Amino acid sequence: MNAFAGAAAPTRVPTPKLDTWVASQDFDKPTLVIDVDRVEEQYRALKAGLGHADIHYAVKANPAPEILKRLTDLGSHFDAASKGEIQMCLDAGARPDIISFGNTIKRASDIAWAHAAGITLFAADAPEELDKIAANAPGARVYIRLIVETSEADWPLTRKFGCDSDMALDMLDYAKSVGLSPVGLSFHVGSQTRRAEMWKPTLDQLSVIWKRAKDAGHDLTLLNIGGGFPAFYGEAIDTPTDYAARVIALVTETFGDIPQIMAEPGRGMVAEAGVIVTEVMLVSRKSDRDVHRWVYLSIGRFSGLAETEGEAIRYQFETDRDGDATGPCIVAGPSCDSADVLYEKRPMQLPLTLTSGDRVLIRNTGAYTSTYSSVSFNGFPPLDVVVI
Ligand SMILES: Cc1ncc(COP(=O)(O)O)c(C=O)c1O
């Protein structure tokens, strides 16, 4: 039973393989357990909706070698943020020509390394980045990332990435002038964009720029629609196939036919394939009058749950005591850092019987957890990962 979202919450996604395995094990530290078959199901479901668009899995969401290997076998392409991620994809058997170097912020020497390794497609959102690519990967294909003005996503990726429309047009010209091949545009609608209809304003903005670029004589063939495909965190979402099909329908309605579409799902591919097993370290109150209890877990903001920043992502917690009476709890991590609080503005309803040592499962945590986990903040080990 789901202790988190109250009576209105839809039931959770069934994960029988994870549940059986987790129930049979003891854990002495917080552990992310991933069902790689579930990743395959998500890949197939997204691919069914995306049609002829290529999936470039966003490796940053979870680079576990077993995931990369399975996706390689299934024919997935990859979006890598760094030399390290490219190497992990190559180690998993991916061909370099299906790996894009999608970070707009790259070291010159890493671009040269990637070029030598056979990577041919790079992202940029600034002239200086184009200079670096031209110098270190001469003749490479590039796509220009556009800034997304508004986002309804739970985890927006605005401001830091992309350039505005006028600059994008100049960038396409500039890329040509330095000998690169500017093949297209990219954007990211924002991570955890819960409904496909939320893509419409962004697609409308982008299509204006796409048309202006074509009118200016740029032979654009590639639209990279980024990630944003949601995971289930307690609020009903469409199935991956329906969601992806709707997004592609919106793209086609807005842009017409495009020779090559790339999608870069991260969260939507792996989140629901993972569960974190953690335990209660302490339950306390700050005074006799305190209406809230504090529940301190063995995992926190710095050991994998970074996306609780601003309480943006609200995970679903489960305990063996679900069904007992509940009360409002502030949930915090174990470190000696006062920022290590997960949910305080909107406390969680957790069982009043909860006590230290109790196991807590945190559902649908396969994305953006292990990669965010610090190496030894306060001496806590990084989040352990087990792939089954
Ligand atoms: C360039 C790029 N592509 C794809 C993704 C994956 O996004 P999501 O996990 O929302 O699918 C990200 C996430 O940060 C990204 O930066």
The ligand as a Tripos MOL2 file, in Angstrom:
@<TRIPOS>MOLECULE
LIG
   16    16     1     0     0
SMALL
NO_CHARGES

@<TRIPOS>ATOM
      1 C1         20.4470   17.0590  -23.1670 C.3       1 LIG1
      2 C2         19.5320   16.1870  -22.3770 C.ar      1 LIG1
      3 N1         18.8320   15.2460  -23.0260 N.ar      1 LIG1
      4 C3         18.0020   14.4180  -22.3650 C.ar      1 LIG1
      5 C4         17.8590   14.4920  -20.9960 C.ar      1 LIG1
      6 C5         16.9410   13.5090  -20.3160 C.3       1 LIG1
      7 O1         15.8070   14.1080  -19.8750 O.3       1 LIG1
      8 P1         14.6400   13.2600  -19.1800 P.3       1 LIG1
      9 O2         15.2620   12.4940  -18.0860 O.co2     1 LIG1
     10 O3         13.6640   14.2740  -18.7630 O.co2     1 LIG1
     11 O4         14.0790   12.3560  -20.2170 O.co2     1 LIG1
     12 C6         18.5360   15.4950  -20.2840 C.ar      1 LIG1
     13 C7         18.3460   15.6310  -18.8450 C.2       1 LIG1
     14 O5         18.9510   16.4160  -18.1620 O.2       1 LIG1
     15 C8         19.4120   16.3510  -20.9980 C.ar      1 LIG1
     16 O6         20.1190   17.2880  -20.3570 O.3       1 LIG1
@<TRIPOS>BOND
     1     1     2 1
     2     2     3 ar
     3     2    15 ar
     4     3     4 ar
     5     4     5 ar
     6     5     6 1
     7     5    12 ar
     8     6     7 1
     9     7     8 1
    10     8     9 2
    11     8    10 1
    12     8    11 1
    13    12    13 1
    14    12    15 ar
    15    13    14 2
    16    15    16 1
@<TRIPOS>SUBSTRUCTURE
     1 LIG1         1 GROUP 0 **** ****
